[in-house]
């Protein structure tokens, strides 16, 4: 695998193969907040006919990381140090993940995020910490 690089780091999200596979869309990422949206589809399902928990965790993780990198103008990337997730309800239909930075310093951001369904019902929540790293450079 090769790192994802590009001329404008604000657009790297859309080039990440896994985000393309999930068809996740980032609505915004600015000022320590971010929002991702995904539409449920059969390929993302679990045994009970809801979106698989691993997809929900990915949305939470990426929403928080997107919020974290927005604080530094996307000049850095952020990798997960820890992630604690709680599931509240099955995820169905259009799901929205909202992430925000609670606190940060020059090397670590502490964040929280929520995934909600179209009716506004909380499906899952998480909190985590993220280490800032330099952006990868093209080979």
N, C-alpha and C positions, 0 to 999 in steps of 0.2 A: 504494500500500500504506500501511496505517496501522500504527503501532507497537502491540505487544501490551501492554495495560495491564490493571490490575485492582486490586481492594481489597487482596488478599493476594498479595504477590509470590512466596510459596512455591508458588502454584498457576499461575503464568504458563506454566510448561513445557507443561501440558496444553492451553493455549489457542493455542500456536504452530501455525499451519496446516500447516507442513511436518512437524512431529512427529505431527500427526493423520493426515496423508497416509501416513506411514510406519507408523503404528500403534505407535509406540515408547512404552514405558511406563517411567517412572522409578520404581524400587523404593525408592530412598532417595537423599538428598543431605544430608549432615551432617558437620560436623567435618572438612571438607577432603577428603571421599570421596563418591563417587556411583556408582550402578549403574543402567544402562538395559538393557532387554530388548526384543527384537524377534523375531517369528516369521517365518521365511522364507515367502514366498508368490510365486506366479508373476510378479506385477507388479514385484517387486524383483529379478528374475533377470537373469543375464547369459547369454552364449552357451554357457557350459559347464554351465549349470543350477545355478549357485550364486548367492548374493546378490551383487549388483553391488558392485564396490569402492567406488563413490561412497557407497553406503549405509553400508558399513563405516567409511569416513572420517567420515561424519556422526555415527555412533554414538560414535566415538573423540572427536571434537571436542566434542560435546554432553556427554559424560560428564566430560571435563576441565573444561569451562566450568561445569557444574553443581557439581562439586567446589569450584571456585574461589569461586563466589558463596555457597556454604554457609558459608564462613569469616566472612562479614560479614552473616549472618542474612538473606540475600537482599535486603538494602537497596540493592544495586548490581547491575548486570549486568556481564557480561564478554564482550569481543569478541576474536576470535582475531587475534594478531599474526603468529604463524608456527606451522606444523604440519608435522611430519616423520613419515611413515607407512611402515611395513614390512608387507608381506603375507607370510604364512607358509603358509596353506592355504586351500582354498575354504571359504566360509562356507555351511553348510547347517543347516536345522532351527532350533531356538531358539538365538539368539545373545545373549550377555551381555557388555556393555561395563562394565568397572570403571575408574573414573578416580580419580586422587588428586593433591593438591597436594604438590609436592616442596619448594617454597620460595615465599615471597611477600613483597611489601612493600605499601605503601599503594596502589600504582598498577598493579603487575603480579604475576601468578601464573605460576609455572613448574610444569607438570604432566606426568603420564604416564598412559597408559591402555592397556588390553588388551581385545581382543574374543576370547571363547572360545566354542566350541560346547558342545552338551549333554554331550559326553564329557570336557570340560575341555581339549580341544586348543586351543592358541593359534592363532587365525586371523589376527589382525593386532595390531600394537602401534603406539603413537605417543607422541611427546612434543611439547609445544607451550608457547607463552607466550600469556597473555591479559591484555588491558588492562581494568582496572576503569573503568566509566562509570556515571554516574547512571542510575537507572531512567527510562525514558520516561514522560512524563505524558500523561494523556488530553487529547485536543484540546478 
